[in-house]
């Protein structure tokens, strides 16, 4: 090969490197250290939040931004992690227990301060309160925002123009709920049920799901008749009305019960309320998230927290690593998770669940009934 040919090959190789190496680095994300700020509406011990955290971490591991289970565990335990590829920071609004207007405003002010200090490349916002109250602080700013866990269509918070074309710096993942599917599968499991009541706290999450079920009932798309709903944050009232309703119906749709308060205004733990319900209401029941099957509810068609976290982080990584524009990324809902049965609740209700072919996952214990 002549000197001229070798020189031309050298120049060509250099040009190829200049074009393709930066592109490869951009696709892997390893050419720089990304700063990701995550806000959860809730608290660390909330079962839904734990499921979401597993999904967030699974996506980070898959991308290589987290390199090991040890790093995942460190981030989950400490809410901070830094390696050569990523700096992670997570904060909790704790709005299941601290949900007055003043408490939420104080939480938002503190988060805005921490965001300014952290200087993130992207912000992830978990569930309705963070998406609404924090998200509206950053719409149309230079920081991309990705939400997860918004109940129903997220257009109502003013963060996006439409599901298909968000139009701003915000996109994300919403919860479809799979409320109709829950009722249909409960009817298949217990064909004799004819009537149902809805039991919920008076939280944004609970209210939105009650309205969604009531809309389904109005359009006659349910195999049972919805007789009424209990929506309150007063624990004693919640119990009293649940007992009264149990005399009128033969099944329950149990929604969120995380913002209940006792007569002194103290937060009532979800599992405490769950224990009372399981011990005092002996009716077939369903709920929409795995956490409630873990608690002890009979049947769940899972609107998966894991999928919410995983899909939201995947969208965030597409923005960071591939340069995608959030204004053009459609807002989506994950496919449903498994049909889950709690064996202990089935036993309490005297139900024979052997040979049921549509059950996809079993849970043997009820966390709310543990000592």
C-alpha positions as CSV (number, residue, x, y, z in Angstrom):
1,X,0.0,0.0,0.0
2,X,1.4,3.4,-1.0
3,X,2.0,6.2,1.5
4,X,-0.8,8.2,-0.1
5,X,-3.3,5.3,0.4
6,X,-2.2,4.8,4.0
7,X,-2.6,8.6,4.7
8,X,-6.1,8.5,3.1
9,X,-7.1,5.5,5.3
10,X,-5.8,7.3,8.4
11,X,-7.8,10.4,7.6
12,X,-10.9,8.3,6.9
13,X,-10.5,6.4,10.2
14,X,-10.2,9.7,12.1
15,X,-13.3,11.0,10.4
16,X,-15.3,7.9,11.3
17,X,-14.2,8.1,14.9
18,X,-15.2,11.7,15.0
19,X,-18.6,10.9,13.8
20,X,-19.4,7.6,15.5
21,X,-17.6,7.6,18.8
22,X,-19.5,10.6,20.2
23,X,-22.7,9.1,19.0
24,X,-22.0,5.8,20.7
25,X,-21.1,7.7,23.9
26,X,-24.3,9.6,23.7
27,X,-26.3,6.4,23.3
28,X,-24.7,4.8,26.3
29,X,-24.6,7.9,28.4
30,X,-21.1,7.2,29.7
31,X,-19.5,10.3,28.3
32,X,-20.8,12.5,31.1
33,X,-22.3,12.3,34.6
34,X,-26.1,12.8,34.7
35,X,-27.9,14.4,37.6
36,X,-31.4,13.0,38.3
37,X,-33.7,14.4,40.9
38,X,-36.7,12.3,42.0
39,X,-39.7,13.4,44.0
40,X,-42.2,10.9,45.5
41,X,-45.6,12.2,46.7
42,X,-45.5,9.7,49.5
43,X,-43.2,8.0,52.1
44,X,-40.6,5.3,52.0
45,X,-42.5,2.6,53.9
46,X,-45.6,2.9,51.7
47,X,-46.0,-0.4,49.8
48,X,-46.8,1.3,46.5
49,X,-43.7,3.5,46.8
50,X,-41.5,0.5,47.4
51,X,-42.9,-1.2,44.3
52,X,-42.2,2.0,42.2
53,X,-38.7,2.2,43.6
54,X,-37.9,-1.3,42.4
55,X,-39.0,-0.3,38.9
56,X,-36.9,2.9,38.9
57,X,-33.9,1.0,39.9
58,X,-34.5,-1.8,37.4
59,X,-34.4,0.7,34.6
60,X,-31.3,2.3,36.0
61,X,-29.6,-1.1,36.2
62,X,-30.6,-2.1,32.7
63,X,-29.2,1.2,31.3
64,X,-25.9,0.7,33.1
65,X,-26.2,4.0,35.1
66,X,-26.4,1.8,38.2
67,X,-23.8,-1.0,38.0
68,X,-24.8,-3.4,40.7
69,X,-27.5,-4.5,43.2
70,X,-25.3,-3.0,45.9
71,X,-25.6,0.4,44.3
72,X,-29.4,-0.1,44.0
73,X,-29.7,-1.0,47.6
74,X,-27.6,2.0,48.7
75,X,-29.8,4.4,46.7
76,X,-32.9,2.8,48.1
77,X,-31.7,3.0,51.6
78,X,-30.1,6.5,51.6
79,X,-32.0,8.3,48.8
80,X,-28.6,9.5,47.3
81,X,-26.0,7.8,45.2
82,X,-23.1,9.0,43.1
83,X,-20.9,7.1,40.7
84,X,-19.0,8.1,37.5
85,X,-22.2,7.9,35.4
86,X,-25.0,9.4,37.6
87,X,-25.8,11.4,40.6
88,X,-29.2,10.5,42.1
89,X,-31.2,12.3,44.7
90,X,-34.7,11.4,46.0
91,X,-37.0,13.3,48.3
92,X,-40.4,12.4,49.8
93,X,-43.4,14.7,50.2
94,X,-45.1,12.4,52.7
95,X,-48.6,13.7,51.6
96,X,-50.4,10.6,52.7
97,X,-49.8,11.7,56.3
98,X,-49.0,15.4,55.9
99,X,-51.7,16.6,53.5
100,X,-52.9,20.0,54.7
101,X,-52.5,22.9,52.3
102,X,-49.8,24.4,54.5
103,X,-47.9,21.1,54.8
104,X,-48.0,20.6,51.1
105,X,-46.9,24.2,50.4
106,X,-44.0,23.8,52.8
107,X,-43.0,20.6,51.2
108,X,-43.0,22.2,47.7
109,X,-41.0,25.2,48.9
110,X,-38.3,22.9,50.3
111,X,-38.2,20.8,47.2
112,X,-37.8,23.9,45.0
113,X,-34.9,24.9,47.2
114,X,-33.3,21.5,46.9
115,X,-33.7,21.4,43.1
116,X,-32.0,24.8,42.8
117,X,-29.1,23.5,44.9
118,X,-28.9,20.1,43.1
119,X,-29.1,21.5,39.5
120,X,-30.6,18.4,37.9
121,X,-30.5,17.4,34.2
122,X,-34.0,16.0,34.7
123,X,-36.7,15.8,37.3
124,X,-39.0,12.7,37.9
125,X,-42.2,13.3,39.8
126,X,-44.1,10.4,41.4
127,X,-47.9,10.4,41.7
128,X,-50.5,13.1,41.7
129,X,-49.4,15.6,44.4
130,X,-45.8,15.8,43.2
131,X,-46.8,15.9,39.6
132,X,-49.3,18.7,40.2
133,X,-47.7,20.9,42.9
134,X,-44.1,20.4,42.0
135,X,-44.6,19.9,38.3
136,X,-46.3,23.3,37.9
137,X,-43.1,25.0,39.3
138,X,-41.1,23.7,36.3
139,X,-43.4,23.7,33.3
140,X,-41.9,25.5,30.3
141,X,-38.5,25.7,32.0
142,X,-35.2,24.3,30.6
143,X,-35.4,21.2,32.9
144,X,-37.2,18.2,31.4
145,X,-39.8,16.6,33.7
146,X,-41.2,13.1,33.7
147,X,-44.1,12.0,35.9
148,X,-45.5,8.7,36.9
149,X,-48.5,7.5,38.8
150,X,-51.0,10.2,37.8
151,X,-54.5,8.8,38.2
152,X,-56.5,9.1,35.0
153,X,-55.7,11.6,32.3
154,X,-53.0,14.0,33.4
155,X,-54.2,16.9,31.1
156,X,-56.1,18.2,34.1
157,X,-53.0,19.5,35.9
158,X,-52.1,21.8,33.0
159,X,-48.7,20.1,32.4
160,X,-49.4,18.8,29.0
161,X,-51.5,19.8,26.0
162,X,-52.6,16.3,25.0
163,X,-51.7,12.7,25.6
164,X,-50.3,12.2,22.1
165,X,-48.3,15.4,21.9
166,X,-47.5,16.9,25.4
167,X,-46.2,20.1,23.9
168,X,-44.0,21.3,26.7
169,X,-41.0,20.1,28.7
170,X,-43.2,17.5,30.5
171,X,-44.2,13.9,29.7
172,X,-44.7,10.7,31.6
173,X,-46.7,7.7,32.6
174,X,-50.2,7.6,34.0
175,X,-52.3,5.0,35.7
176,X,-55.1,3.4,33.7
177,X,-56.4,1.8,36.9
178,X,-57.9,-1.3,35.4
179,X,-60.9,-0.7,37.6
180,X,-63.4,-2.4,35.3
181,X,-61.1,-5.5,35.0
182,X,-60.9,-5.8,38.8
183,X,-64.7,-6.0,39.1
184,X,-65.0,-8.4,36.1
185,X,-62.5,-10.8,37.6
186,X,-64.1,-10.6,41.0
187,X,-67.4,-11.5,39.5
188,X,-65.8,-14.4,37.7
189,X,-64.2,-15.6,41.0
190,X,-67.5,-15.1,43.0
191,X,-70.3,-15.3,40.4
192,X,-73.1,-14.8,43.0
193,X,-72.2,-11.2,43.8
194,X,-74.7,-8.7,42.5
195,X,-74.0,-5.5,44.4
196,X,-70.9,-3.5,45.4
197,X,-69.8,-0.6,47.5
198,X,-66.7,1.6,47.1
199,X,-64.6,2.3,50.2
200,X,-62.0,5.1,50.0
201,X,-60.2,7.8,51.9
202,X,-60.8,11.4,50.8
203,X,-57.5,11.9,49.0
204,X,-56.9,13.1,45.4
205,X,-56.1,9.5,44.4
206,X,-59.1,8.0,46.1
207,X,-61.6,10.6,44.8
208,X,-60.4,10.2,41.2
209,X,-60.9,6.4,41.3
210,X,-64.3,6.6,43.0
211,X,-65.4,9.0,40.2
212,X,-63.9,6.6,37.6
213,X,-65.9,3.6,39.0
214,X,-69.1,5.7,39.2
215,X,-68.7,6.7,35.5
216,X,-68.3,3.0,34.6
217,X,-71.5,2.2,36.5
218,X,-73.4,5.0,34.8
219,X,-72.5,3.5,31.4
220,X,-73.6,0.1,32.5
221,X,-70.2,-1.4,31.8
222,X,-70.0,-3.3,35.1
223,X,-71.3,-6.8,35.9
224,X,-72.5,-5.6,39.4
225,X,-74.6,-2.7,40.7
226,X,-72.7,0.0,42.6
227,X,-74.9,0.8,45.5
228,X,-72.9,3.6,47.1
229,X,-69.5,4.9,48.1
230,X,-67.7,5.8,51.4
231,X,-65.3,8.7,50.9
232,X,-63.9,10.3,54.1
233,X,-60.7,10.9,55.9
234,X,-62.3,10.5,59.4
235,X,-61.3,7.0,60.5
236,X,-64.3,6.5,62.9
237,X,-66.7,7.6,60.2
238,X,-65.0,5.4,57.6
239,X,-65.5,2.4,59.9
240,X,-69.0,3.2,60.8
241,X,-70.1,3.8,57.2
242,X,-68.3,0.6,56.0
243,X,-70.2,-1.5,58.5
244,X,-73.5,0.1,57.5
245,X,-72.7,-0.4,53.8
246,X,-71.8,-4.1,54.4
247,X,-75.4,-4.8,55.3
248,X,-76.6,-3.5,51.9
249,X,-74.0,-5.0,49.5
250,X,-72.4,-8.4,48.9
251,X,-68.9,-7.1,47.7
252,X,-66.5,-4.2,48.1
253,X,-64.1,-2.3,45.9
254,X,-61.4,-1.1,48.5
255,X,-59.5,1.9,47.3
256,X,-56.8,3.9,49.1
257,X,-57.1,4.3,52.9
258,X,-53.8,6.2,53.6
259,X,-55.1,9.6,54.6
260,X,-57.4,8.5,57.4
261,X,-57.1,10.5,60.7
262,X,-58.3,9.5,64.2
263,X,-60.4,11.8,66.4
264,X,-57.2,13.6,67.5
265,X,-56.1,14.4,64.0
266,X,-53.3,11.8,64.0
267,X,-52.6,9.7,60.8
268,X,-53.9,6.2,60.9
269,X,-51.5,3.6,59.4
270,X,-52.8,1.9,56.3
271,X,-52.2,-1.6,57.8
272,X,-54.1,-0.6,61.0
273,X,-57.1,0.4,58.9
274,X,-56.6,-2.7,56.8
275,X,-56.7,-5.0,59.9
276,X,-59.9,-3.4,61.1
277,X,-61.5,-3.9,57.6
278,X,-60.4,-7.5,57.1
279,X,-61.6,-8.5,60.6
280,X,-64.9,-6.7,60.4
281,X,-66.0,-6.8,56.8
282,X,-66.4,-10.4,55.6
283,X,-67.4,-9.7,51.9
284,X,-65.5,-10.6,48.7
285,X,-63.4,-7.6,47.7
286,X,-61.1,-6.3,45.1
287,X,-58.5,-3.5,44.7
288,X,-56.4,-2.1,42.0
289,X,-52.8,-2.4,43.1
290,X,-50.6,-5.3,44.4
291,X,-50.0,-3.5,47.7
292,X,-53.6,-4.2,48.6
293,X,-53.3,-7.9,47.9
294,X,-50.2,-7.9,50.1
295,X,-52.3,-6.1,52.7
296,X,-55.0,-8.8,52.5
297,X,-57.6,-7.9,49.9
298,X,-59.0,-10.9,48.0
299,X,-58.4,-10.0,44.4
300,X,-56.3,-7.5,42.5
301,X,-55.7,-6.8,38.9
302,X,-52.5,-5.0,39.3
303,X,-52.0,-1.5,38.1
304,X,-48.3,-2.1,38.7
305,X,-46.2,0.3,40.6
306,X,-43.1,-1.5,39.3
307,X,-44.1,-0.8,35.7
308,X,-44.9,2.9,36.6
309,X,-41.4,3.4,37.9
310,X,-39.7,1.4,35.2
311,X,-41.5,3.0,32.3
312,X,-41.0,6.5,33.7
313,X,-37.3,6.0,34.2
314,X,-37.0,4.6,30.6
315,X,-38.6,7.8,29.3
316,X,-36.2,9.9,31.4
317,X,-33.3,8.0,30.0
318,X,-34.5,8.4,26.4
319,X,-34.5,12.1,27.0
320,X,-31.0,12.1,28.6
321,X,-29.2,9.5,26.5
322,X,-30.9,9.9,23.2
323,X,-31.8,13.5,23.2
324,X,-35.6,12.9,22.7
325,X,-37.9,15.9,23.2
326,X,-40.4,15.5,26.0
327,X,-42.8,17.7,24.1
328,X,-43.1,15.0,21.5
329,X,-43.0,11.9,23.7
330,X,-46.6,10.6,24.1
331,X,-47.9,10.0,27.6
332,X,-48.7,6.3,28.1
333,X,-50.1,3.8,30.6
334,X,-48.4,0.4,31.1
335,X,-50.3,-2.8,30.4
336,X,-52.0,-4.4,33.4
337,X,-50.1,-6.6,35.8
338,X,-51.2,-10.0,37.0
339,X,-54.5,-11.1,38.5
340,X,-53.5,-11.7,42.1
341,X,-55.4,-13.7,44.8
342,X,-54.7,-13.5,48.5
343,X,-55.1,-17.1,49.8
344,X,-55.6,-16.0,53.4
345,X,-58.5,-13.7,52.5
346,X,-60.1,-16.5,50.4
347,X,-59.8,-18.8,53.4
348,X,-61.4,-16.2,55.7
349,X,-64.3,-15.8,53.3
350,X,-64.7,-19.6,52.8
351,X,-64.0,-19.5,49.1
352,X,-62.7,-22.4,47.2
353,X,-60.1,-21.0,44.7
354,X,-58.8,-24.4,43.5
355,X,-59.0,-24.8,39.7
356,X,-59.5,-21.1,38.9
357,X,-57.6,-20.8,35.6
358,X,-57.3,-17.0,35.4
359,X,-55.3,-16.5,38.6
360,X,-51.7,-15.5,37.7
361,X,-50.2,-14.9,41.1
362,X,-50.9,-15.9,44.7
363,X,-50.1,-14.2,48.0
364,X,-50.3,-16.4,51.0
365,X,-50.1,-13.9,53.9
366,X,-52.0,-10.7,54.8
367,X,-49.6,-8.0,56.1
368,X,-52.5,-6.2,57.9
369,X,-53.2,-9.3,60.0
370,X,-49.6,-9.9,61.1
371,X,-48.9,-9.5,64.8
